[in-house]
Amino acid sequence: MLATVPTPEDPYPQYKVALLDPSGTTAPRLINADERISSGGLSFTPDSKAITYPIRESGVDNLWTQPLEGLAGRQITTFTSEQIVGFHWSPDGRSVGILRGHTDSDVVLIRESGQ
């Protein structure tokens, strides 16, 4: 996956997926990936006709599948909380295993006593 560097004028990177010819005889083909892509990985579907990756909206990750022909992706999960840490398709493509989680944070205020 390739990404542009954010700038003050354009703070959101543009993500591209580079499809490489193993023989090296043709130039890589680039397809646009959604700018909301999360860090939970990227995978080909078992039929190799699409890619799947998590997209984060309002702090929640869901899996999306995008055809390699460059068509728009479609959401395939409908989670309402947590992030996707990783996922893997079954060999037959009928199911996907997903590892999800969240991060808890606490804030502690420490002050010096005046005594």
Helices and strands as residue ranges (DSSP letters): E 2-3, E 15-19, E 29-33, E 43-44, E 50-57, E 60-67, E 74-75, E 83-89, E 96-101
